[in-house]
């Protein structure tokens, strides 16, 4: 369908297209095809030609979401790493939370892909949030561990202190793992554990 304004200064060409539900490349294909047609006409016509509609809108939003993910996620990793280096003054202590945060991102995005969920403007912030949220538990534990070491306790006792924190937080399985690690360290040093 085509329309022309009375003053002959503006015209529109409307195309009504239907996509198949399983066609994931519909918006990109249509947008690029129409843009190719427009590019051919721009050379021949002294006028401004624009493409508007749902396919170009969805494609543009998708491009912005991808760009934001590729820029914001690394930026947030660098910022968090810098803060952790300043706080812990140790590269190892700064990398450990980032590894678990990055694993959270990978697992979440893999699950989303497996379930067929696409990234959109609403959930595009998920990777950036996961890098921050995914490393908070490690930061808490490493902070307690460093506090115990600076108070003059041994590494084994610092691990036991982390187990107590986990137990008080109701995370029994992780507390048991930390208790067993401390117990193994005690046994390896032939040192009697304070708590069996």
PLY file of the C-alpha trace (Angstrom):
ply
format ascii 1.0
element vertex 196
property float x
property float y
property float z
element edge 195
property int vertex1
property int vertex2
end_header
0.00 0.00 0.00
1.33 3.45 -0.87
0.22 6.88 0.34
1.06 10.40 -0.85
0.34 13.61 1.05
-1.63 16.34 -0.74
1.38 18.66 -0.88
3.38 15.86 -2.59
6.22 16.35 -0.13
5.80 13.11 1.82
5.07 9.58 0.72
4.96 6.23 2.43
5.08 2.66 1.26
3.58 0.17 3.68
4.39 -3.52 3.49
2.54 -5.98 5.70
4.63 -9.04 6.40
3.97 -12.12 8.49
6.79 -14.05 10.12
6.86 -17.71 10.98
7.07 -18.38 14.74
10.23 -20.48 14.28
12.04 -17.85 12.15
14.53 -16.21 14.51
16.18 -14.18 11.73
13.00 -12.61 10.32
13.60 -9.09 11.68
17.22 -9.00 10.57
16.45 -10.42 7.11
13.57 -8.01 6.49
15.47 -5.00 7.83
18.54 -5.71 5.70
16.48 -6.44 2.57
14.49 -3.21 2.89
17.62 -1.23 3.72
19.22 -2.65 0.54
16.26 -1.43 -1.52
16.39 1.98 0.14
20.14 2.30 -0.50
19.55 1.74 -4.23
16.91 4.51 -4.27
18.97 7.01 -2.25
21.43 7.28 -5.11
18.65 8.10 -7.60
16.37 10.34 -5.53
17.03 13.67 -3.86
14.97 12.87 -0.77
15.29 11.51 2.73
14.22 7.89 2.93
13.62 6.13 6.23
12.70 2.63 7.25
10.24 2.33 10.13
8.20 -0.49 11.58
8.31 -3.41 13.96
11.11 -5.43 12.28
13.56 -2.50 12.15
12.61 -1.49 15.70
13.18 -4.99 17.06
16.47 -5.33 15.15
17.71 -1.94 16.40
16.80 -2.75 20.00
18.50 -6.14 19.67
21.65 -4.46 18.37
21.64 -1.99 21.28
21.12 -4.80 23.80
24.03 -6.77 22.35
26.24 -3.67 22.39
25.30 -2.89 25.99
26.07 -6.44 27.11
29.43 -6.41 25.35
30.39 -3.08 26.92
28.70 -3.06 30.34
29.63 -6.58 31.45
33.40 -6.15 30.92
33.19 -2.65 32.39
31.49 -3.97 35.54
34.10 -6.76 35.82
36.91 -4.19 35.65
35.23 -1.94 38.23
34.54 -4.82 40.64
38.09 -6.14 40.18
39.54 -2.70 40.94
37.44 -2.35 44.08
38.39 -5.86 45.22
42.10 -5.17 44.66
41.80 -2.00 46.76
39.85 -3.80 49.47
41.75 -7.09 49.73
45.17 -5.94 48.45
45.60 -9.36 46.87
45.17 -10.44 43.26
44.11 -13.94 44.24
41.46 -12.69 46.64
40.18 -10.32 43.93
40.03 -12.96 41.19
38.16 -15.62 43.21
34.87 -13.65 43.52
35.07 -12.69 39.85
35.43 -16.34 38.84
32.28 -17.32 40.72
30.44 -14.24 39.40
31.49 -15.08 35.84
30.38 -18.68 36.30
27.01 -17.34 37.42
26.73 -15.37 34.18
27.72 -18.33 32.01
25.31 -20.71 33.74
22.42 -18.24 33.64
22.89 -17.36 29.97
23.27 -21.04 29.07
20.05 -21.83 30.94
18.25 -18.96 29.21
19.43 -20.22 25.81
18.46 -23.78 26.64
14.96 -22.68 27.68
14.60 -20.51 24.58
14.61 -17.12 26.34
16.10 -14.33 24.26
17.90 -11.34 25.68
15.71 -8.25 25.52
15.85 -4.74 26.98
14.24 -5.95 30.22
16.65 -8.80 31.01
19.77 -7.40 29.31
20.98 -6.09 32.66
21.11 -9.63 34.09
24.80 -10.30 33.23
25.90 -7.03 34.80
23.87 -7.70 37.94
25.13 -11.28 38.18
28.77 -10.22 38.24
28.01 -8.05 41.27
25.54 -10.36 43.02
27.47 -13.53 42.13
30.58 -12.47 44.01
29.03 -11.01 47.20
29.15 -14.29 49.14
32.83 -14.78 48.32
33.61 -11.22 49.36
31.86 -11.80 52.68
33.77 -15.02 53.36
37.13 -13.64 52.23
36.60 -10.59 54.40
35.94 -12.78 57.44
38.93 -14.97 56.60
41.21 -11.92 56.33
39.78 -10.49 59.56
40.53 -13.73 61.41
44.08 -13.88 60.02
44.76 -10.27 60.99
43.50 -11.06 64.50
46.35 -13.58 64.80
44.39 -16.79 64.22
45.76 -19.63 62.14
44.46 -20.39 58.64
42.69 -23.47 59.98
40.92 -21.47 62.67
39.99 -18.82 60.09
38.36 -21.53 57.96
36.47 -22.77 61.04
35.27 -19.22 61.62
33.93 -19.10 58.05
32.11 -22.39 58.72
30.48 -20.84 61.79
29.32 -17.91 59.64
27.78 -20.29 57.12
26.11 -22.28 59.91
24.65 -19.11 61.44
23.37 -18.06 58.00
21.53 -21.38 57.69
23.74 -22.66 54.86
24.35 -26.02 56.48
25.83 -27.85 53.47
28.49 -25.22 52.90
29.21 -25.06 56.64
29.75 -28.84 56.68
32.15 -28.56 53.73
34.18 -25.88 55.52
34.16 -27.89 58.78
35.41 -31.00 56.97
38.14 -28.97 55.23
39.30 -27.60 58.58
39.17 -31.08 60.09
41.28 -32.46 57.21
43.82 -29.70 57.70
43.95 -30.48 61.42
44.50 -34.17 60.67
47.23 -33.42 58.12
49.13 -31.39 60.70
48.53 -33.90 63.54
46.87 -31.05 65.37
43.89 -31.89 67.58
40.81 -30.03 66.35
39.02 -27.80 68.80
35.70 -29.04 67.46
35.31 -32.53 66.03
0 1
1 2
2 3
3 4
4 5
5 6
6 7
7 8
8 9
9 10
10 11
11 12
12 13
13 14
14 15
15 16
16 17
17 18
18 19
19 20
20 21
21 22
22 23
23 24
24 25
25 26
26 27
27 28
28 29
29 30
30 31
31 32
32 33
33 34
34 35
35 36
36 37
37 38
38 39
39 40
40 41
41 42
42 43
43 44
44 45
45 46
46 47
47 48
48 49
49 50
50 51
51 52
52 53
53 54
54 55
55 56
56 57
57 58
58 59
59 60
60 61
61 62
62 63
63 64
64 65
65 66
66 67
67 68
68 69
69 70
70 71
71 72
72 73
73 74
74 75
75 76
76 77
77 78
78 79
79 80
80 81
81 82
82 83
83 84
84 85
85 86
86 87
87 88
88 89
89 90
90 91
91 92
92 93
93 94
94 95
95 96
96 97
97 98
98 99
99 100
100 101
101 102
102 103
103 104
104 105
105 106
106 107
107 108
108 109
109 110
110 111
111 112
112 113
113 114
114 115
115 116
116 117
117 118
118 119
119 120
120 121
121 122
122 123
123 124
124 125
125 126
126 127
127 128
128 129
129 130
130 131
131 132
132 133
133 134
134 135
135 136
136 137
137 138
138 139
139 140
140 141
141 142
142 143
143 144
144 145
145 146
146 147
147 148
148 149
149 150
150 151
151 152
152 153
153 154
154 155
155 156
156 157
157 158
158 159
159 160
160 161
161 162
162 163
163 164
164 165
165 166
166 167
167 168
168 169
169 170
170 171
171 172
172 173
173 174
174 175
175 176
176 177
177 178
178 179
179 180
180 181
181 182
182 183
183 184
184 185
185 186
186 187
187 188
188 189
189 190
190 191
191 192
192 193
193 194
194 195
